[in-house]
């Protein structure tokens, strides 16, 4: 149990109605989880307004309610706490309730359009190799040292997030690395957290279904750095044209990384092949297992962050040379007989797809064909569909448009919107097959010796979301099955 007044510390309270000198058992934003003696926080979400469920929470036994708008007819024995912003209050309350766990860790947040998962995962693996107990919160999975906890969102809600951080503290973790999505920033899921550092990877076209304009998307990302304390570091990609913008108003210690210009952490690609990257970083030559220019940036961000966290440069580079990338990020297999290369990548934005295809082109030894299988998610930013289609068609010898996670939309309608972006002179390169497995099978049947197949968009995901049902589906597994059939 926690004293209500203690867990309201630093919350922007408008008014209190009723007795606040009480204890609460637990806190929740879900009225279905409320039991006798609990605190219910009514948050206005994207799909649901928690204020509609205050009555149900009281019926379930809630003794305290935090809300922006006061409900009518509340029993006298229930304490009502009116706040200016209940989403913001939820983050602060969760931080207090779980004993301010982020302040007991070196918490580093990674934000940007592409690279968040790889950077956070590499940092987690690096610091474990350096001998520390660590936590990870990522799109692929959450991890508390050795224990793996499935991830449902890029960034969990404020209560679950603080609960996970508290668990990390209990397990003796010293560092935690977390992906910070634009949705999480905008919805105040990270409110109340104490960050030791923030990293900006890049920003490109994404999530305009939610943020409506690119300027708003940028503003939300930037607000993460605006709120970093002066005790933290803020590390940015200087080669992204908005890299400096992110740090304009931050109080944190500013640092930069770059492949193209002078920066605090400067890198240069010496060789880039299927065996990995050979780079020069801070005048040290190092071979890494990761592939591609986009991973060179990810590695620089990891190196810079580790040094800013006080680690020895030589130790960091030595351990980084052994690191492997996150699942579903340029994850490749090779068929036994024809030596066809199959690459699975999470690329689901135009820029990410272009980066992966550019990397594949650079890896080609001769005139190998590139066959790209790609779709676009349903109920998400529709404006990127024709752009991704054009990128795939322009930079591939053959592009197969297929279903991704159609969700509530008709897969063929999504594909038609993709097809609309393909210029007339490139249309002969395109095949449309809505069944994703059939699309991958077709790509394999079209591939010849040494050709390269890219299956883009879903990466690590092990399902397809169709009308609210998650059907088992693993791009890499399907590729392996098709390669096995080719060998027979």
Helices and strands as residue ranges (DSSP letters): E 2-3, H 4-7, E 13-17, E 23-24, E 27-28, G 31-33, E 39-41, G 50-53, H 54-59, E 64-67, E 79-83, H 86-97, G 101-104, E 106-111, H 116-129, E 134-137, E 141-144, E 147-150, H 158-170, E 175-179, H 182-186, E 197-200, H 208-211, H 214-226, E 233-237, H 243-246, E 253-258, E 265-273, E 276-281, E 284-288, H 293-308, H 313-320, E 331-334, E 341-345, H 350-363, E 370-374, G 382-384, H 385-394, E 398-401, H 411-419, G 424-429, E 430-432, H 436-446, E 452-456, E 463-466, E 469-472, H 475-487
